[in-house]
Amino acid sequence: MTGTVTTGTIVRSLAGRDKGKFLVVLACEDGTVLLADGDERPVSRPKRKNVKHIAVTGTVTDTAALTDKSLRRLLSGFGNENSNTH
């Protein structure tokens, strides 16, 4: 992990089933973060992930009025890794 992780930071997953996906940090806790993408991980059910397994993009967004729909729209601009091409 490089850079500082704060609430609202957009990160890319480096490990796990969500490897390569872009997510938004909803909260930071002792060496872990809570992440959501608005699709597989909605804001109401965030994913807990170790900070060693994420890469910071340097982009920060406001999470005050974040909905799943607005989150999907925001992350769609970060590349096709977040698209549902199964």
Secondary structure, DSSP 8 states (H G I E B T S, - for coil): --S---TTEEEEE-SSTTTT-EEEEEEEETTEEEEE-SSSS-TTS-EEEEGGGEEEEEEE---TT--HHHHHHHHGGG-GGGS---
